[in-house]
Amino acid sequence: MGQILVDRRLTLSCRMKELWVQVGLLSVPLLAVYLHIPPPKLSPALLSWRSSGGYFTYKDQNIFYRDSTGAVGSSDIVVLLHGFPTSSYDWCKIWEGLTQRFHRVIALDFVGFGFSDKPRPHRYSIFEQASIVEGLVHHLGLRHQRINLLSHDYGDTVAQELLHRYEHNKTGSILINSLCLSNGGIFPETHYPRFIQKILKDGGLLSPVITRLMNFFFFSRGLGAVFGPYTQPSQAEYWDMWTVVRTNDGNLVVDSLLQYINQRKKHRDRWVGALMSTSVPLHLIYGPLDPVNPHPEFLQLYKKVLPTSTVSVLDDHISHYPQLEDPTGFLNAYLNFINSF
């Protein structure tokens, strides 16, 4: 009787091993298929955004940009610099309002973002992105025109590098007329990256695995955490953001792009110093519910370090994406700044 029980257990054990082998063999192709799911199709809104733009080439990289001619009688130009991990489409809700005030409204997708090329492997850097902005301005024949910069998040740091070059008369630098920052990690000491960002930027061999496993659910959950509870994007808006990230396999370069966090720490004196020493009109539009650059810690340091800068603090429920969460308030704050000098 005991031998029979032993034999049955051995048989059951063998069958379980066979089952797990079959499950494993089945999982391999399923996982392979999952990891190569094509990106979602562009929505009509994204198709319209892309079709109304164009491309220029920077060192063999195709860079997407939009350039709209707006207000008659104005010669003012504004260049918009978007944040991480999104794209120039972040400005869609205030685009029309800007064209009613400015002669030219220009935005681009940084390399690695949006509809621009996303090379890999590639050493993405703030310095390169600043050079791309300079290249776009030159491409559009605006090299000798004074430019107003409006930036957000990652774009704030690019703007700081552009400001440093302008203040030091670097060759090819943009002639900056004004700079408006918004909800960016201007000071590394008051910048708190999300948990997944910390893992990806320092994850080593784990990072490529995570980027390949990234999906809409985790993306929307993560991004939703930096929007206010009453200003969450719609499901369609989340899909648009995710679609733009997935375009050209952008999810696979997120870990490389995130090195900007380490670059901010390394070059803090250069980039904060540019703000401290500039005579360019400087403004901040701030959503105070931002968990990445929290209130009041961030704002207190900003006012202490940059006492001559003007500041617009939006309603208490506005968070990290103020131009999307409160486009009317954001636009009014910006135009009040522009019209003040």
C-alpha positions in Angstrom: 0.0 0.0 0.0 2.8 2.4 0.9 4.6 1.7 -2.4 1.4 2.5 -4.3 1.1 5.8 -2.6 4.7 6.6 -3.4 4.2 5.6 -7.1 1.1 7.8 -7.3 3.0 10.8 -5.8 5.8 10.3 -8.2 3.4 10.1 -11.1 1.6 13.3 -9.9 4.9 15.1 -9.5 5.9 14.2 -13.0 2.6 15.4 -14.4 2.9 18.7 -12.5 6.4 19.2 -13.9 5.1 18.5 -17.4 2.2 20.9 -16.8 4.6 23.7 -15.7 6.9 23.0 -18.7 3.9 23.3 -21.0 2.8 26.5 -19.3 6.3 27.9 -19.6 6.5 26.9 -23.3 3.2 28.6 -23.9 4.1 31.7 -21.9 7.3 32.4 -24.0 5.5 33.1 -27.3 2.7 34.9 -25.5 5.1 37.2 -23.7 7.0 37.7 -26.9 3.7 38.8 -28.6 2.9 41.1 -25.7 6.2 42.8 -25.8 5.8 43.6 -29.5 2.3 44.9 -29.4 2.1 47.7 -31.9 1.4 51.2 -30.6 -2.2 52.4 -30.4 -3.5 54.2 -33.5 -3.4 58.0 -33.4 -6.7 59.6 -32.4 -8.2 62.2 -34.7 -6.9 64.9 -32.4 -3.3 63.6 -32.6 -3.6 63.1 -36.3 -4.6 66.7 -36.7 -1.8 67.9 -34.4 0.8 66.0 -36.4 -0.6 66.9 -39.8 -0.4 70.6 -38.9 3.3 70.4 -38.0 6.4 69.5 -39.8 10.0 68.1 -39.3 13.5 69.5 -39.5 16.7 67.5 -39.2 19.2 67.9 -36.4 22.3 65.6 -36.8 20.3 63.0 -38.8 17.4 63.1 -36.3 14.0 64.1 -37.4 12.5 66.6 -35.0 8.8 67.3 -35.1 7.6 70.9 -34.5 4.5 73.1 -35.0 4.7 76.7 -36.1 1.5 78.8 -36.2 1.1 82.3 -37.5 -1.2 84.2 -35.2 -2.0 87.7 -34.2 -2.0 90.4 -36.9 0.0 93.5 -35.9 2.2 91.6 -33.4 5.8 90.7 -34.0 6.2 88.7 -30.8 7.3 85.1 -30.9 6.8 82.4 -28.2 8.6 79.0 -28.2 7.0 76.3 -26.0 9.2 73.6 -24.3 7.3 70.6 -23.0 7.8 68.2 -20.1 8.6 64.6 -19.3 7.3 62.1 -20.5 4.9 63.8 -22.8 5.2 66.1 -25.8 4.3 69.4 -27.5 0.7 68.2 -27.4 0.7 69.4 -23.8 0.1 72.9 -25.1 -3.0 72.0 -27.2 -5.4 73.6 -24.7 -3.8 77.0 -24.8 -2.5 77.0 -28.4 -5.4 79.0 -29.8 -5.2 81.5 -27.0 -1.5 82.1 -27.6 -2.1 82.6 -31.4 -4.4 85.5 -30.5 -1.6 87.3 -28.7 1.6 86.2 -30.6 2.6 86.5 -34.2 4.4 83.1 -34.1 3.6 80.2 -31.7 6.2 77.5 -32.0 6.5 74.1 -30.2 8.7 71.0 -30.7 9.0 67.5 -29.5 12.4 67.0 -28.0 14.4 64.1 -29.4 13.1 60.9 -27.6 9.6 62.4 -27.2 6.4 62.7 -29.1 6.6 62.4 -32.9 10.4 63.1 -33.0 13.0 60.3 -33.5 13.7 58.2 -30.5 17.1 56.6 -31.2 18.5 53.9 -29.0 21.0 53.4 -27.7 21.5 57.2 -27.2 23.0 59.5 -24.6 20.1 61.8 -24.1 21.0 65.1 -22.5 19.6 68.6 -21.6 22.5 70.1 -23.6 21.5 68.2 -26.7 17.9 69.3 -26.3 18.9 72.9 -25.9 21.0 72.7 -29.1 18.0 71.2 -30.9 15.9 74.2 -29.9 18.6 76.5 -31.2 18.6 74.5 -34.4 14.9 74.9 -34.8 15.1 78.6 -34.3 17.8 78.8 -36.9 15.8 76.5 -39.3 12.8 78.9 -39.1 15.0 81.9 -39.8 14.5 83.5 -36.4 18.1 83.5 -35.2 18.2 87.3 -34.9 14.7 87.6 -33.5 14.0 88.0 -29.8 12.2 84.9 -28.4 9.8 84.4 -25.5 10.3 81.0 -23.8 7.4 79.3 -22.1 8.4 76.0 -20.4 7.2 73.2 -18.2 8.9 70.5 -16.2 11.7 68.9 -18.3 11.4 72.0 -20.5 12.3 74.2 -17.6 15.8 72.7 -17.5 16.2 73.1 -21.2 15.2 76.7 -20.8 17.8 77.2 -18.0 20.5 75.9 -20.3 19.4 78.2 -23.1 19.4 81.1 -20.7 23.0 80.2 -19.6 24.1 80.2 -23.2 22.4 83.5 -23.9 23.9 85.2 -20.8 27.3 84.0 -21.8 27.0 85.0 -25.5 27.5 81.4 -26.7 27.7 81.0 -30.5 24.2 80.1 -31.9 22.4 81.0 -28.7 18.8 82.2 -28.8 18.1 85.9 -28.1 15.8 85.5 -25.1 13.2 88.2 -24.6 11.5 86.6 -21.5 11.3 83.3 -19.7 8.2 81.8 -18.0 8.8 78.5 -16.1 6.1 76.1 -14.7 6.2 73.2 -12.3 9.7 71.9 -13.0 12.6 70.6 -11.0 14.4 73.9 -11.0 16.1 73.0 -7.7 17.2 69.4 -7.3 16.9 69.7 -3.5 13.1 70.3 -3.7 12.4 67.9 -6.5 10.9 64.5 -5.6 10.8 62.1 -8.6 8.2 59.4 -8.6 9.2 56.0 -7.3 9.1 54.4 -10.8 11.4 57.2 -12.1 14.0 56.5 -9.5 13.9 52.8 -10.4 14.2 53.4 -14.1 17.0 56.0 -14.0 19.2 53.9 -11.7 17.8 50.4 -12.5 20.7 49.1 -14.5 19.9 45.8 -16.2 16.4 46.0 -14.7 15.4 49.2 -16.5 15.1 47.7 -20.0 12.8 44.9 -18.7 10.5 47.4 -16.9 10.3 49.7 -20.0 9.3 46.7 -22.1 6.6 45.6 -19.6 5.2 49.2 -19.4 1.6 49.3 -20.4 -1.4 51.8 -20.5 -2.6 50.8 -17.1 0.6 51.5 -15.3 1.3 54.6 -17.4 -2.0 56.2 -16.6 -1.9 55.2 -12.9 1.6 56.8 -12.6 0.8 59.9 -14.6 -2.5 60.4 -12.8 -0.7 60.7 -9.5 0.8 64.0 -10.6 -2.6 65.5 -11.6 -5.0 66.9 -9.1 -8.0 64.8 -7.9 -10.4 67.2 -9.6 -8.4 67.8 -12.8 -7.7 64.2 -13.9 -7.4 63.7 -17.7 -10.2 61.9 -19.4 -9.6 58.3 -20.6 -9.2 59.6 -24.1 -6.6 62.1 -23.0 -4.7 59.4 -21.2 -4.7 57.3 -24.3 -3.4 60.3 -26.4 -0.5 60.7 -24.0 0.2 57.0 -24.0 0.0 56.8 -27.8 2.5 59.6 -28.2 4.9 57.8 -25.8 4.5 54.6 -27.7 5.1 56.2 -31.1 8.5 55.1 -32.4 8.9 52.8 -29.4 9.3 55.7 -27.1 8.6 53.5 -24.0 12.0 51.8 -24.6 14.0 55.0 -24.2 12.2 56.3 -21.0 15.1 55.1 -18.8 17.7 56.9 -20.9 15.7 60.1 -20.9 15.4 60.0 -17.2 19.1 60.7 -16.8 18.1 64.4 -16.9 17.4 64.0 -13.1 21.0 63.2 -12.5 22.1 65.9 -14.9 20.1 68.5 -12.9 22.1 67.6 -9.8 25.4 67.6 -11.5 24.8 71.0 -13.2 22.8 72.7 -10.5 25.2 75.7 -10.2 25.2 76.3 -13.9 21.4 76.1 -14.3 20.2 77.8 -11.1 23.0 80.3 -11.6 21.6 81.3 -15.0 18.3 82.2 -13.3 20.0 84.1 -10.5 22.2 86.2 -12.7 19.8 87.0 -15.6 18.3 90.4 -16.4 15.7 88.7 -18.6 12.1 89.2 -17.3 11.4 86.0 -15.4 8.1 84.5 -14.2 6.8 81.3 -12.6 3.3 79.8 -13.0 2.8 77.2 -10.3 0.3 74.5 -9.5 0.6 74.2 -5.7 -0.7 70.7 -5.4 2.3 69.3 -7.2 3.8 66.3 -5.4 7.0 66.5 -7.5 7.8 70.1 -6.6 5.7 70.4 -3.4 4.2 73.4 -1.8 5.3 75.3 0.3 8.9 74.0 0.2 9.5 74.6 -3.5 7.9 78.0 -3.6 9.7 79.3 -0.5 13.0 78.3 -2.0 12.1 79.8 -5.4 11.2 83.2 -3.9 14.3 83.2 -1.7 16.7 82.4 -4.5 15.0 84.4 -7.2 13.4 87.4 -5.4 13.1 89.5 -8.5 11.0 86.9 -10.4 7.3 87.4 -10.5 5.1 84.4 -9.5 1.5 83.3 -10.3 0.1 80.6 -8.0 -2.9 78.9 -9.4 -5.9 77.5 -7.4 -5.1 75.0 -4.6 -6.4 72.0 -6.5 -4.0 72.5 -9.5 -1.1 70.1 -9.6 1.9 69.3 -11.8 0.4 69.9 -15.3 -1.2 73.4 -14.9 -1.5 74.1 -18.6 -3.8 71.0 -18.9 -5.5 71.2 -15.5 -6.4 74.9 -15.7 -5.7 76.2 -19.2 -7.7 79.4 -18.7 -5.9 80.3 -15.5 -2.5 79.3 -16.9 -3.1 81.3 -20.1 -4.3 84.4 -18.2 -1.3 84.3 -15.9 1.1 84.0 -18.8 -0.5 86.8 -20.8 -0.5 89.1 -17.7 3.2 88.5 -17.4 3.9 89.1 -21.1 1.8 92.3 -21.1 3.6 93.6 -18.0 6.8 94.7 -19.8 
